[in-house]
Amino acid sequence: MTVEERPGEWIEIKAKLDVGGRGQLFDEIMKVDAGGGQGAEIELRAGRYQGALLAAAVTGWRLLDEEGREVPFKRELIGELDPDDALVDKVYGEIVARNPTLTRGSAPSGNGR
């Protein structure tokens, strides 16, 4: 994906998240403690969602720094992407569009919908 104002830069994403990618995403944003018989506790880390989603879906890029030098693709740099950047925002929107069940939960409801 690219944006018109930066045709020499792009971010590549998976066509759709697979089971492993979804597992990676949910492992990052949720923590479940069985509670040792006292009932389960679920910790939701909502602030990590966008970064975790990008980490699960981004497979490569050609990005330039402020001086015009190429930034090598490294998974650990995904968390440093600017969420207000037009390209990052477009990529995030496309990931959500390609994975619609992420916005409504992946399990079917009890009424068959």
Helices and strands as residue ranges (DSSP letters): E 10-13, H 19-29, E 30-33, G 35-37, E 41-44, G 46-48, H 49-57, E 58-64, E 70-71, G 75-80, H 86-98, G 100-103
